[in-house]
């Protein structure tokens, strides 16, 4: 069988226009080319597709049946061409991504690696700042998307979000600390210890709620924005800390071990996700971003923390 996609297009044009002479104006080819193509199709199919008349051509019963299939073939071909024309590695443009300091070290490298592999010609601009300021930039249109703690958003009515990770909290302890023998640790007991608090992405506000609920007055050794500093101080016995599981590693940079135990009264889960401005139509740059990075965020969970959708 020698019927081509081009011949099928000729057949559809003649069937819809009712004559070869009308069809050639749309197709931009000669009458003889279309006539030969249709004659060859009829020979290949072993049946007449048209009834030839003095004032035009009309479909036979077989022609009507074939027209339905011809349209399906034409649509499939158009879809295939569109798919090839929009291959990710040919897509150009720009994308402005916001990220908090907490997310920079834990998720941004994996996110960017995936996105650059899929869309290598899209230029990415990264803005690191506080969560509240990133919300402002999203709403004003200066950022396309942000990777932030979505459970703490202030402008929920103006932003769309997608939760990628939900993390619980545990107490970090040095090895051989007496509280490592406890199944669960009370806030009042923890308040008697020297505390190393991570003051970033409002994590300090969450732990403050823990003390307020227990009516405790904790002894704070230091408030720091460095996760590695917290690890080192806890591991060397300087104090204890309360942090999300997504940040937990059993070792400090110096190689000292860190233990973790659950709280007796749990804190609300910390939700990490993507946020973007609400709108009727998803911008192409953002759609490409979500398509590319979702598999990475779903498949990579630092510290063994599970993801949710």
C-alpha positions in Angstrom: 0.0 0.0 0.0 1.5 3.4 -1.1 -1.0 5.8 0.4 0.8 8.7 2.1 -0.2 11.3 4.7 -0.1 13.9 1.9 -2.6 11.8 -0.1 -4.9 11.6 3.0 -4.8 15.4 3.2 -5.8 15.7 -0.4 -8.6 13.2 0.2 -10.0 15.2 3.1 -9.8 18.5 1.2 -11.7 17.1 -1.7 -14.3 15.4 0.5 -14.9 18.7 2.4 -14.9 21.0 -0.6 -16.9 18.8 -2.9 -14.6 19.1 -5.9 -10.9 18.8 -6.9 -10.9 22.3 -8.4 -12.1 23.8 -5.1 -9.6 21.7 -3.1 -6.5 22.7 -5.1 -6.9 26.4 -4.0 -6.4 25.3 -0.4 -3.7 22.7 -1.1 -1.6 24.8 -3.5 -0.9 21.9 -5.9 -2.1 21.0 -9.4 -5.3 19.3 -10.2 -3.5 16.3 -11.8 -1.5 15.7 -8.6 -4.7 15.5 -6.5 -6.5 13.4 -9.1 -3.6 10.9 -9.2 -3.3 10.7 -5.5 -7.0 9.9 -5.0 -7.0 7.4 -7.8 -4.0 5.7 -6.2 -5.8 5.6 -2.8 -8.8 4.0 -4.4 -6.6 1.4 -6.0 -4.8 0.7 -2.8 -8.1 0.4 -0.8 -9.9 -1.6 -3.6 -13.0 0.6 -3.6 -14.3 3.9 -4.9 -14.2 6.7 -2.5 -16.0 9.3 -4.7 -18.7 9.4 -7.2 -17.6 11.6 -10.1 -20.2 14.1 -11.4 -20.3 16.9 -13.8 -20.5 19.5 -11.1 -18.2 17.9 -8.5 -17.5 14.8 -6.5 -19.5 13.2 -3.7 -18.4 10.6 -1.2 -19.5 7.0 -1.6 -20.5 4.9 1.4 -17.0 3.6 1.6 -15.7 7.2 1.2 -17.7 8.3 4.3 -16.3 5.5 6.3 -12.8 6.3 5.2 -13.2 10.0 5.9 -13.7 9.3 9.6 -10.4 7.4 9.8 -8.7 10.0 7.6 -9.5 12.7 10.1 -8.2 10.6 13.0 -4.9 10.0 11.1 -4.7 13.7 10.3 -5.2 14.7 14.0 -2.6 12.1 15.1 -0.1 13.5 12.6 -0.7 17.1 13.8 -0.3 16.1 17.4 3.0 14.3 16.6 4.3 17.3 14.8 3.3 19.6 17.7 5.1 17.3 20.2 8.3 17.3 18.1 8.1 21.0 17.6 7.9 21.6 21.4 10.8 19.3 22.4 12.0 20.5 25.8 15.7 21.0 24.7 14.5 23.5 22.0 12.4 25.6 24.4 13.9 29.0 25.3 12.8 31.7 27.7 13.4 32.8 31.3 12.3 31.7 34.7 12.5 33.6 38.0 12.6 31.3 41.1 12.4 32.3 44.7 13.9 30.3 47.5 14.4 30.7 51.2 17.7 30.1 52.9 16.5 26.8 54.4 15.6 25.5 50.9 18.8 26.5 49.2 21.0 23.8 50.7 18.4 21.0 50.8 16.3 21.1 47.6 17.5 23.8 45.2 20.5 21.8 43.8 18.3 18.8 42.9 15.6 21.1 41.5 18.0 23.0 39.3 19.7 19.8 38.1 16.5 18.3 36.9 15.2 21.5 35.3 18.4 22.1 33.4 18.4 18.5 32.1 14.9 18.9 30.7 15.0 22.6 29.6 18.7 23.4 29.1 18.0 26.6 27.1 15.8 28.3 29.6 17.7 31.0 31.6 17.0 30.7 35.4 17.3 33.5 37.9 17.4 32.7 41.6 16.3 35.0 44.4 17.0 34.0 48.0 15.2 35.9 50.6 12.7 35.7 53.5 9.5 33.8 52.9 7.3 36.9 53.4 9.3 39.0 50.9 9.2 36.1 48.4 5.4 36.1 48.7 5.4 39.8 47.9 7.5 39.1 44.8 5.2 36.3 43.7 2.1 38.5 43.9 3.7 41.4 42.1 4.8 39.1 39.3 8.5 39.5 39.8 8.9 35.8 40.6 7.3 32.9 38.7 7.5 30.4 41.4 9.0 29.9 44.9 10.2 26.9 46.9 9.2 27.7 50.4 7.5 26.5 53.6 3.9 26.7 52.4 2.4 26.0 55.8 3.4 29.5 56.9 2.1 31.5 54.0 0.4 34.7 54.8 -1.2 35.4 51.4 -3.1 32.2 50.7 -5.9 33.9 48.8 -3.4 35.3 46.2 -1.2 32.2 45.8 -1.6 28.7 44.6 0.4 26.0 46.4 1.4 22.4 46.0 2.7 20.6 49.1 5.6 18.3 48.2 6.8 17.3 51.7 5.3 17.2 55.1 7.8 16.9 57.9 7.4 16.1 61.6 9.6 17.4 64.4 12.0 15.6 66.8 14.5 16.5 69.6 18.1 16.4 68.6 20.4 15.1 71.4 24.1 14.4 71.8 25.1 10.7 72.2 24.8 9.4 75.8 22.6 12.3 76.9 20.2 11.1 79.6 17.1 12.0 77.5 18.1 9.5 74.8 16.7 6.8 77.1 13.2 8.4 77.0 10.6 7.1 74.6 9.2 10.6 74.2 10.4 13.9 75.6 8.2 16.4 77.4 8.6 20.1 76.6 9.1 20.9 80.3 11.9 18.4 80.6 13.5 19.8 77.4 13.3 23.4 78.7 15.7 22.4 81.5 18.4 21.8 79.0 20.6 24.3 77.1 18.9 24.8 73.8 20.4 25.5 70.4 17.7 27.0 68.2 17.6 27.4 64.5 16.2 30.8 63.7 15.4 30.5 60.0 12.2 30.4 57.9 10.2 31.1 61.1 11.3 27.7 62.6 11.9 29.6 65.9 8.2 30.6 66.0 7.1 27.0 65.8 9.3 26.0 68.7 8.1 29.0 70.7 4.6 27.5 70.5 6.0 24.4 72.1 7.2 26.3 75.2 4.1 28.4 75.4 1.9 25.3 75.4 3.9 23.7 78.2 4.3 27.0 80.2 8.0 26.5 80.2 10.8 29.1 80.2 13.6 27.5 78.2 17.3 28.3 78.6 18.6 29.3 75.1 22.3 28.9 74.5 22.2 30.4 71.0 19.9 31.3 68.2 21.6 30.7 64.8 20.7 30.6 61.1 23.2 27.8 60.4 21.9 24.2 60.4 25.5 22.9 60.4 26.2 25.0 63.5 23.3 23.4 65.3 24.5 20.0 64.3 28.0 20.6 65.6 26.8 22.2 68.9 24.4 19.4 69.6 26.8 16.6 68.6 29.6 18.0 70.9 27.2 18.2 73.9 26.7 22.0 74.0 22.9 21.7 74.0 19.8 20.1 72.5 17.5 21.3 69.7 14.0 20.8 68.2 14.0 20.6 64.4 12.0 19.2 61.5 12.9 15.6 60.4 13.7 16.8 56.9 16.9 18.4 58.3 18.0 15.5 60.4 21.4 13.8 59.7 22.9 11.4 62.2 26.4 13.0 61.9 27.9 16.5 62.2 30.5 17.8 59.8 33.2 16.8 62.4 31.9 13.2 62.4 30.2 13.3 65.8 26.9 11.4 66.1 23.5 13.1 66.8 20.5 11.2 68.3 16.9 12.1 67.7 13.8 11.4 69.8 10.1 12.3 69.3 8.3 14.9 71.3 5.5 13.9 73.8 3.3 16.7 72.4 3.8 17.0 68.7 4.1 20.2 66.8 2.1 20.9 63.6 3.9 19.4 60.5 6.1 21.6 58.5 4.9 21.7 54.9 7.4 22.4 52.1 6.1 23.1 48.6 5.8 25.2 45.5 3.9 28.5 45.5 2.9 30.7 42.5 0.5 33.5 41.8 -3.1 32.5 41.2 -4.3 33.0 37.7 -6.7 31.6 35.1 -4.0 30.4 32.8 -0.7 28.8 33.9 2.2 30.7 32.3 4.3 28.5 30.0 7.5 29.0 32.0 5.8 27.9 35.2 4.1 24.9 33.5 7.5 23.8 32.2 9.0 24.2 35.6 6.4 22.1 37.4 6.6 19.4 34.7 10.4 19.1 35.1 10.9 19.3 38.9 8.0 17.4 40.3 9.6 14.0 39.7 12.8 15.2 41.4 11.0 16.5 44.5 8.8 13.4 44.7 11.8 11.1 44.4 14.4 12.8 46.5 13.7 13.1 50.2 16.7 14.2 52.3 17.0 12.3 55.5 14.4 9.7 54.4 11.4 12.0 54.9 8.3 11.0 52.9 6.6 13.1 50.4 2.9 13.8 49.9 0.9 15.2 47.1 
